[in-house]
């Protein structure tokens, strides 16, 4: 094991929901009507990571059925309000994901319109991820990290 800022928690942990709702992908009006409104993960395997101070959140999801044709483990949520470099947190989360899902492709979507940065996804690129050519049908950038790229 290695030193990590991350603590794994269960989907539905009371610390999770308020922090998740500050992420641009949260849809509070839709999710509050669901029976399990505290949960944020779709069906499938997942890993929910939060820092000890509850100032960063990372959610990995491995769904059995995906409608977007993507294969692998999806970074469904990443939000960093801490003073730790985002690329460092991402690299640590990658190590944890590959412990749980060895040799799996990791991918994420970045919505440039919702991120206040001149270079959306830059923290993932700094952590060794690559950008796929093109975009999703909704105009989202697709970033990936293949197991061969692990250092």
Secondary structure as UniProt FT lines:
FT   STRAND          6..9
FT   TURN            11..12
FT   HELIX           14..20
FT   TURN            21..22
FT   TURN            24..25
FT   HELIX           28..31
FT   TURN            32..33
FT   TURN            35..38
FT   STRAND          45..51
FT   TURN            52..53
FT   STRAND          56..62
FT   STRAND          73..80
FT   HELIX           86..100
FT   TURN            102..103
FT   STRAND          106..110
FT   HELIX           112..114
FT   TURN            118..121
FT   HELIX           122..126
FT   TURN            127..128
FT   STRAND          130..131
FT   TURN            137..138
FT   STRAND          141..145
FT   HELIX           147..149
//
